[in-house]
Amino acid sequence: MPLKYQSYGCRFKCGHKHSSNYWLIFRHEEQCWYNPEVKSCITCRHGELVHDSCTSFCGYEITERWEYRTCDVDPDIEFDGIKPQINCINWEEICHAN
């Protein structure tokens, strides 16, 4: 007879966390970047993850790609790679049209 496994996943659907330990997922959700209560760039209407690229021709085609975060309210925010800011004072919820 097959074994039954029970697993918990982040309710914010970040896709990064699954575990059989309920409390591990509960603690993760408290700081998940996709949780609006964390007030991260991912859930803010001002934040954006920019996908950029450049193609050069040096005898053959080379395409470089990179990502970076921007903020429409405060362009002086320095991001650590693509890691979003959290608990931002400029955070505003994304408005979803019904």
Buried (B, 14 or more C-beta within 10 A) or exposed (E): EEEEEEEBBBEBEBEEBEEEEEEEBEEBBEEBBBBBEBBBBBBBEBBEEEEEEEEEEEEEEEEEEEEEBBBEBEEEBEBEEEEBBBEBEBBBEEEEEE
